[in-house]
Amino acid sequence: MSCHYGLDKVPQVMKPFILMNSEGWPGIDRAIALLQEGALSLDVVEESIRLTESEERVKTVGFGGAPNAMGVMQLDASCMRGDTLESGSVGAIENVMHPISVARKVMETLPHVMLVGAGATLFAREVGFQETDILAPSARARFELECPPAGDRPLVENFISPNTQGSHGTVISLVGDAHGCLTGGVSTSGWDFKYPGRVGDSAVIGAGLYVDNRYGAVACTHCGENAIRASLARTVMLYMQKGAGVREAVTEGLLGLRALVGGYQGQLVIFAVDNQGEVFVGKRFSDGTPLHALFWNSTMPEAQMIDAIAAE
C-alpha cells in the first residue's frame, strides 16, 4: 500500500495514532508496536482487528461473539482507505474467523465493495481463507441458555416485543500512519441472537465507517439500524468537510438522530478523528453506562482511555 492523494494532497501534519473502542484491547499494543515500526495504516487496522476477532473473551466480535437466532455465526466487517476512498465489506459471512481480512481482500481483488451471505463465504473460500467453526464453546453455552428453541413458533416473534434487546458491540480501529494515510476498519458479530441474515452498519460504508484523508475518520458502534438510517459516519464526515471541529461534528451527528421516528431506538457511539489527529468520542444517551475508547499517538508512552460524552 502507498498513499495516492490525487488532486487534494493532505499536508503531513498528523502524528501517527490509533483509536479503538474498548473491545479493541487485544489488539491495541500490537497496533502501537506496528506504528512505531513504520507500518502502513491498512496493515495496522487489519492486524489490530484480527487479534480481537480471535479473542474468545470479547463477546461481541468474531470467535467470542453471539450467533443468530438459529445458532449460526454470521459476521460483518468493513475497511476503507482514506487516500483513495477504496472500500471493502462483508455481511453475514459464515465459517471464517477473520472477516476483516476478507473485507480487505474484497477491496483489493474485486470491482465490488460488498459481498454478503453465501457469496461472501464462497469468495473467502476461493481466495484461500480456511473455513472453520467460529462458534466458541462459551458462545454456544450462552446461546443455549438465553435463546431457547422457538419450536413451531416463527422466529420473527422474537423481534416484535417492546423488550427486544438491540445490538451493542463492535470493534473499530481508526489509524493514521507516519506517511499521512488514514485507514479504518470495523468488525462485529452483530446483534446477539439476531434474525438470520441481518446485516448491521459495520458492513455498510457511510453508516458504520467512513474515512477520507482530507477530513478524518469516523466509525460507529451499538445500534447499527439507527446508524444505517442516518448514514451516520458519512454525515459526521460531511460536517467536518464543511469546517466543523471533530467534537462539533460528532455532536451534530448524534443530535440529528432525534429525527428518527419508529423502529428500535438504542444507544449509538461515534468515534471520530480529524486529519490533524484531534479525537472525540460521543454517545447518544446519558444512561449511566460508561463507554470508553483507547487512544494513542506518537507522543504517548502507552494508550490512554477516553470516556464517551453524551450529546447535549
Summary of the structure (lengths in Angstrom):
residues: 312
radius of gyration: 18.3
end to end distance: 40.1
largest distance: 61.5
contacts: 1161
relative contact order: 0.17
helix: 31%
strand: 23%
